């Protein structure tokens, strides 16, 4: 299953034809490591479906085989918005809204429950 970042990366590569890594990093405000991680997750999904991976040339240009491209386009269209996670900015605004509108003292536990964050994620985020 592809996350928000992978979906955005795919849309940029497929629909907006961003063809180079540095363009994509700049446009989406990603580090090279974040982009590599997203591409790795996309390639895992492709391999899981017995399709060829997205490759990059030494100059950073993307190559997607047609069969894989068709599959990924269908995947993007089939992702329901209800299963999406909030990005960092959305979480920040939701927390601010929650704090401003709550009529009681708010603890971190309240915020975790409000954002539907699991226990393991709390430790990874060092919250």
N, C-alpha and C positions, 0 to 999 in steps of 0.2 A: 504494500500500500504506500502510495506516495504522499508526502507531507506537503504543507503549504509552500515551503521553499522550493522543493523539487518541481512542484506544479508551475510556479512562477518562472523558474529556470527553463523548463520545457517550453512554456508559452513564448518566452523571449527567443529561444533558439528556433522553434518551429514556426510560430506565427509571425513574429517580428523579424525573423531571419538575422538575429545577432549572430555573427559568425566567428567572433574571436573571444577568447577567454577574458582578456583585459577589458574589452568593451562590456561584457556581461558583468564582470566584477564591479566596474565603475557604475554601470546603469542600475544595478541592484544593491549597490553598497555592500558587497561581499568581499571577504578576504579570499586569497587564493585557496586557502585551506577549506573554507566553507564551501566554495564552489566545487572543489575536488570531492568533498564529502557528499554533496548533493548528487554529483555525477556518478559517484560510486553507488549510491542508493538506487539511482535510476537504472544503472547497468545491472545491479542485482535483480531488479524487477524484470528486466529484459531477459536475463539468463534463466530466471525462473520460468519464463514462458518460451524458452528455447529460441530466442532471437539474438541477433548480433548486437554487440555493445556499441555505445557512442564512443568514438575515438577522437583524439585531438592530435593535430600535427605538431611538429616542433615549433611552428609559429603561433600555435594556440588556436588554430582554426578547427571547428567541429565538423565531424563527418557522421551522418546518421544514415544507415542503410534504409532503403524505401520501406521494406517490410516492418522494420522497427519503428520507423517514423509513423506509419499508418497505425500501428498498435498504440503508440504513445498518444497520438491525437485522440483516439477513442478513449484511452484512459483519462485524459484531461477532461473530456466531455462528460464522462460518467462519474466524476467525483462529486458527490453531493455536498452542498455547502453546510449542511447540518453537522457533518462529522469533522469540521475544521476546528483547529485550535486557534486561540488568539495569539497574535504575534506580540512582541515585547511592548510596542507602543499601545496596542489595544489593552493589554493587561494593565499597564500603568494607568490609563484613563479609567478603566473599570474599577481599579482599586481606589483611585481618587474619588470617583463618583460614589462608591460604596462607603468610604470614610465620611464623605460630606453628608450623605443622606441617612446614615445609620443613627438611630436614636439611642444607642447603647455604646458601651466601651467595646472596642474591637481589638481582638487578639490576632496573632498570626494564624491560629487555628481557624478562626472565622474566615480569614482571607483565603486560606487553602481550600476550605470547603466551598466558598463562594466561586473560586476559579476552577473548582473540580480538579485540584492538583493532588496526585497520589503521593504517598509517603516517600517513595524512592526518589521522586523528582525533587522534593524539598531538599534532600541531602545533596543531590547533584548540583542544585542551584546555590547551595550553601546559604539557604534562607533561615 
